[in-house]
Each structure stands twice: as C-alpha cells, then as structure tokens.
Amino acid sequence: MDSFAYFVRPLLIYDDKCSSCLKFAKYVNILSHGWIQIAGHYYSKISLETKKKIFPTNYDSTKMFWLIYKNTAYGGRSALIPVIKEIFRGLVKTINDKNDKLKHQPDLIDNEGYLDPITCNYKDHLQCMSTTSTLKRLINMMQNSRRVTF
C-alpha cells in the first residue's frame, strides 16, 4: 500500500456525530500541541480515504476511535496507551522545536462538512452529552479493541 503523508504524524479518527467525542479529540490535539491530527469518521475526507485503504470493505470502523500511525491502526481500548505516548511525544517535540511549527497548522484538523460542533447528530439517541450516553460510549469503547497492521 502507498504510504500517506498523514502517517508521518499520528491521526486520531473519532466519531464526529458526537459532541463528547469531538471534545475528546480536540483535547488530545491540544495536549499533544498539534502533534496528533484529528479527523471525524463521517465528514472528513482524510478519514474516509484512510479507512478505505486500511480496513476491509465490509468492516465497520465506526465502532470505536482509531489512532493511526506509521503502519498500524489502534482502535478503542488498544489505542489508549499509544494516544498517551503520542501526547508525550508531541509535548517533547514542541519543547524541542523553538519555532513551534506544529501548533500553527490549522489545516491538519479536518472537520470539513461537519454539521454542528455543539449538538449531537444522532437522531435515535439522547443528547450525546448526557451522562447516560457518555457512559454507554465509554463502556462500548472499553469493550471494543482492535489492532490492524498494514
């Protein structure tokens, strides 16, 4: 498979129909000082193209968030440690980079076509920010785990 330019840095693919998931992704991006790029499952061209090339045609990759870096995609529970590791790597890189180039690349956050960053876009759920819905998403994430090497 051809390598992508976005795999030079980690890419976090999250559920962009969920406001709590969007907040999680933005905090990861902020804490890593821009080292970890973020893109939504549904509305991002980068994530749609990436998922098409990494995952089998019939695989539903929207069950969990994904951290894709180099030649591995970590999903759900298996992505937690790599996310923490990449947050620290981003902190070290920005401390060492006196020009602070990573912070000033807004085009790396891809939310093109995103409907509404505040509200939940799921019609069959309660509001995404409700405690019940957030807990269900957390439990679902902890139950799902997958690692894909490409």
N, C-alpha and C positions, 0 to 999 in steps of 0.2 A: 504494500500500500504506500502511496506517496505520503510524505510527511507534510504536515500542515504548519503554517507559520505560527499558529496559536499554541502549538505544543512546545514551543521554546519556553513558554511560561505556562503555569497551571491554568486550566479552565474549569470553573465551577458551573455546572449546569443545574439550575434549580427550577422549581415549579413557579412559573411567573403568573399563574392564576391565583396565587395565594399570597396575601399580604405579609403574613408572618414569615413565609419562605423568602420573600423579597427582602425583608429586614435582615434575616439570617445571612443572605448572600451579600448584602451591602456591608454588614458588619465584618464579614470575612474579608471583603475587598479593602475596607478601611483599615482593619487591623494589620493586614499584610502590606499596607502602604501602596496598594495598587499592583502588587506582585501577582496576586491571584485575580485573573479576569473572571467576570461573571456573565452568564447568558441564560436566558429563560428557555425552558423546554419547548414552549408552544409558539412564541412570537419572534424568536431570534433566528436570523438566517444562519449565523455561525453555528448554533447548536443543532439546527435541523440538518445542515450539511455534515457536521461532525458525527451525529448519531447515525446518519445514513451510511457513512463509510465504516463505522466501528462495529455497530451491532447488526445481527442477522435481521433480515427483512421482517420476520414475524415476531420479533422480540419487543415487548413493551418497556421501553426505557424510562417511562414517566412514573414508575412506581416509587422512585427514590431520586435523591440528588446524586450527581456524579462529579468526581474530581478527576479530570483527565490531564495527565502529564507524561511527557515523553512517550512511552509505548504502552502505557497501562491506564485503564479506566477503573477507578474505585467507586463503588456505589453503596449508598446507605451507610450501614454500620462500619463497613470496612474502610470508608472514606474519612472517618473521624480523626484517626491518628495522622494520616497524610495531610489533612487540612491543617491541623495544629502544627505539624512540621513545616509546611509551606508558609504559614503565617510567620513563624520564627525566621525562616529563610528570607522572607520579604523584609522583615524588620532589619536583619543584618545587612541585606543588600542596600537598603535605603540609608542606613547609617554609614556604610562604606562609600556610597555614591554621593559625593558632595554636591553634584548638580541636581540631585533629586528628580531625575527624569521620569521615574515610574509614576510619581504622583500626578504628573501633568499630561496624562494620555487619556482623555475622556472617551475617545472612540473605542477603547478596549471594552468598555461596559456596553453590551449590546442589548438594548431593550426596544429595538425598533418595532413599532406596531403594537407596543404594549398598551392595553386598553385603559386601565385605571390603576395607578400605583397605590392608591389608598384602599380601595374596596376589593372584596373577594369577587372573582368572576365565576365561581361555581354556583350554578342555579339550584342544585339539589342539596346543598349543604347550608348549615347555619353560617353566620359570618365567620370568616377564617380566623379572626382574632378572638373568637370566643374561647374560653378556657377548654371546653369540651372538645372542640375541633382541633385546637392546638395540641392537646394531649393525645388525641387519636392519631394525628400526623406524627408525633414523636414516637408513639408506640409502633406505628407502622414502619417508621424509619429503622427502629431498633430491631424489628423482626426481619427486615429485608437487608440482604448483604450480597454483594457480588463483586468479583474482580475479573476484568476482561483484559487480556493482553493481546495486542495487535501488532 
